[in-house]
Structures are given as structure tokens and as C-alpha cells.
Amino acid sequence: MPLKIARPDISLTLLEATGKKAEFLRMLVAGLGLEADVLQARAEEAARDQAFREQFDVVTARAVAALPLLCELCLPFVKVGGVFAAYKGPEEKAREELRSAAGAIKVLGAQVERVHSEATVYGGRTRIILRKISRTPANYPRNHGVMRKKPL
């Protein structure tokens, strides 16, 4: 939502699996007088739908999962040439997650474009920007249980 407030010219789709949270987002969008689509679905299910798969220029996520799992959930939505921006914690931990996600990033068709860390009032925060360079194989994302048991 902060992106849409700052840039009302962008097209925004919000994805939320929980019904009550999705309804809150719809009320928030309406209450702020903004235009945005709110989709209630699990990411691994929505990413299999051709209406959403590899359709977005930019995908963002914050406080969802460790980076290998997060890449598998988000990169299937990013069109080739687009970016996935993961908002993570302190730089040292973020770089450790990035190392553990190297295989997933490659398999899912992306590469690291940049890593930017900064101090905030909440402590250190790091943005990991991945550029999508090729299509994500059709078998990703996998079922959520499989992703958890066997991360890429």
C-alpha cells in the first residue's frame, strides 16, 4: 500500500491468502480512495494461474519466509525482465539467506541485481533485488509442504 500511496499511477495487485486480511485490504483500498486489485489466494496456487503467472513487472514481499522459499513463491509471478524485491532484516542475515537461496534463484530464472542495506528506526533492513532473466519452469512453485520439507 505505501507504494500505491507514493505512486498512484502504478497498477497494484495485492495477494493475501487469509480471507479476513484480504477483506481488510479491500476496505483499506476503498477507504483511501485508491485503485488496486486484491486477490485472495495462496501464492503457490495463484502462480499456476496463467492470468497471474509471469505477468508482473515488479513483485515485492516482506516478512513472509526465508529467501529460498520466498523466491519459489514470488519469482513465478515476475515477467522476464522484471524484478523481485525482497525486504529482509539486517545485512549479515540477509546475505546469509541470499547465499542459501543461490540455487533457487538460478533454477527459478533470476539473478541478483543488487543488495542494499540501510539503518532504520527498526534496525538494519536489506533489500535484495533479483532480476528475472528467464522463464520459471512450469513445475514451480511446488506444493507448500514440499517447499518446506525440500527447499531449493
N, C-alpha and C positions, 0 to 999 in steps of 0.2 A: 504494500500500500504506500509506503513512503516514496517509492519510485514513481508511482502514478500521481501522487500529490505534487512531486517535484517536476514531473514531465507529463502533464495531462494529454499530450499529443501521442503518447505511445499506446499501443494496443496491449491490454493486460489480461491474462488468463490466470486465475488462482486455482490451485489444485489442493483439495483437502479431503481426506478420507472420512473424517468424522462428521456425521450429519449436523450436530449442534454447532460445531465450529464453522462448517460451510454456511449454515444459515446466518451465523453471526457475521461472516464476511459479506454475505449478500446485504444484510442490514447496514453494515458499515459503508459499503459502496454506495447504497442508496442514500444513506444519511449524509454522506459527504458530497452527494451530487456528482459522483464520478461514473464513468462507464468502464465496466470490467466484467468479464465472464467468470463465474465461479463454478467450477466443476467438482462435484462430489464423487470421488473415486479413489481407489488405491493407485499409486503411481505405476506399479508393475502391471496393472490391468489397463489403465488408460494408455500406456505406452505401446500396447499391442494394437490399439485402435488407429487405423490409418488416418483418421481425422486429426490425430494429435502427434503421431509418430514423425519425427524429424521435420516438424513444422515451425519451430520457434527459432528466432534469431538469437535470443538470449534466454537462458534458464538460470534461475537463482534458487538457492536453498540455504537454510540456516537452521542449525540445531536439530538436524534430522537423524543423522547416523555417521558412523566412521566413513572416511572418504572412499574406500573401496566399494562399500555398499551404496553410498550416495551417488557415486559415478554410475553404477549399474541402474539405479533408479532414475537418474536425471539425463544422462547423455542420450538415451534413445529419443528424447523429445527435441534435441537440438539438431537443426538442419546443418548439413555440411557447409562449413564456412562460418557458422555461428559459434557462440561461446557459452560455456557453463561457468558460472561464478559461484564458488563455494565459500561461504563465510565461516571461518573457523576461529579457534581460540589463539592462544599465544604462539608465536612464530616457531619455537622449538618443537612444540607438539604438532603443529600444522605441518611442518617439514617432515616429521616422523610419519604422519599419516600419508603424506604425499609419496614418500618412499614405499610405504606398504601398498599404495594404490597404483604404482607404476605399471604393473602387469594389466590391471583392469583398464587403465587409461588407454593403453595400446590396443588391447583386444576390442574395446568399445569404440575405437576410431578417433581418438583425440590425442592431443599433445599439450604439454604445459606451455602456456604463452608467457605467464608471469606470476610472480608471487609478491604480494605487497603486504607488509606488516606495519601496524601503527599502534601507538598507545592511545587508549581511550579512557574515559572515566570508569569503565568496567574492566580495565586491564588490557593486556595486549590482544589485538584482533588481527587476523590474517585473511586476506582474500586470495584465493587460489583461482586463477583464470585459466581454463582449458579451452583450446580451440579445436573444434570438430573438423578433422581433415578427411575422414572417410565415413561411409555409412556404418551404422551399428549392425552387426549380424542379427538376423531375424530371431534367433533363439534367446536374445536378451531383451528385456530383463527376465531373469528366471523367476520361478515361484519364490515368494518371500522366505519361506522356510529353508529352501535350498541355498538362497543367497546368504542367509545367516550361518548355516552349517558349513558351507563351502565357499567362502568369499573368493573372488577373483584375485 
